[in-house]
Amino acid sequence: MIYNDLEEQISRDLTELCMAIGDRHPGSEHNRRATDYVSQRFREAGAEVRTIPLNCLDWECGEVMLRVGREAITAFAGPYNESCEISGSFLAAATLAELAKLDVKNQILVLHGELCREQLAAKNFVFYNPEEHQQIIALLEEKQPRAIIAITGCNPATTGALSPFPLIEDGDFLIPSLYVSEKEGTRILDHHWEEIYLRMDSRRIPALAYNVIAAKPGRSLERIVFCAHIDTKKGTPGAIDNAGGVCILMSLADLLQDYHGQYTIELLVINGEDYYSYPGGMRYLTDNRGALEQIRLVVNSDGAGSRGSRTSYCHFNADATMIQALCTAFHDENRYLAVEPWYQSDHAMFALHGVPAVALTTEAFQAIWSTVAHTEKDTMDGVDAGILAGIAVSLRELIDCLDQTL
């Protein structure tokens, strides 16, 4: 496929995913449209395609009302809440020690300070769940407040550019929760003698999402897996995070139409990387129990393609042969940059199981994560189709490099 044709196709793919479809949060109709589109693109490229169903929760939120005394407070419903209407006095806690001492049963609990410095890991998430987070969640469920109001700011390490951010984003957590900005939170704390009234219209919707797996069979049982997540946070078109990564996979499928190499090439579109229970990743691990040793290498693309930036890469569990292949495929220092390993994406589930893995993202990752990621600002204007086309070509070269070492 001619490079210019590849770039033009990527532009069309980005337009479809980010503009025609947009928000692709798991369980939504737009998410299903996106996986249907990618499946069709893979089939047109001659790949064998499977779709794997995943149980998940969609959610809808209508009006949110919060008052302290007579003052209206701007508040947001935490994801996956059910509708509620509650009024009463409140108690506040800023530290784990303060929370442990409070008797908040049948009262409203306001969390702030140290307890709200970062989003709490979902209680059943297996890959990252700090002991302190587990203690906070356990205390909240033990003490049974009628509702939780979290005062949060911005923490790019866990929630991208969202400010304020939801402290709790967990479909397995049943206590109603809202979150407010630090400015609005100060207004609540300044009226500690007043009662709070809150009402939110919100509901959970059992739904399905899908992983998409495209394959180009090789002459051995060993596989090279290229993956990217297709889902977004609710309310964002998710261009950098992560339509660009999905476009790389579709372009690689185009480049593999005449492939007859040693390795089976698997193009894995994962659903739910930005979702509390990580259903796509967990389902893939379950389906490949006992077969992960067949995977020669995993390459994950998440956040690649930012305009004016090089593509960074890092590797895990790689032997000397793989490292040499990576150096060959990513030799152009004007386009690629080797960086220290990072774990916050789909490659982590492979790396933590000892599978050789590579992670691709943009050199400007930190800036984009703290200003754009997980917001409505993550549009295709920030993505360079030419960079994505170049990555796809480099990954095709990487396959050839590894194919020669079997």
Buried (B, 14 or more C-beta within 10 A) or exposed (E): BEEEEBBEBBBEBBBBBBEEBBBBBBBBEBBBBBBBBBBEBBEEBBBEBEBBEBEBBBBEBEEBBBBBEEEEBEBBBBBBBEBBEBEBEBBBBBEEEBBEEBEBEEBBBBBBEBBBEBBBBBBBBBEEBEEBBEEBBEBBEEBEBBBBBBBBBBBBEBBBBBBBBBBBBBBEBEBBBBBBBBEBBEBBBEBEEBEBBBBBBBBBEEBBBBBBBBBBBBEEEBBBBBBBBBBBBBEBBBBBBBBBBBBBBBBBBBBBEEBEBBBBBBBBBBBBBBBBBBBBBBBBBEEBEEEBEBBBBBBBBBBBBBBEBBBBBBBBBBEEBBEBBBEBBBEEEEBBBEEEEBBBBBBBBBBBBEBBBBBBBBBBBEEBBBBBBBBEBBBBEBBBBBBBBBBBBBBBBBBEBBBEEE
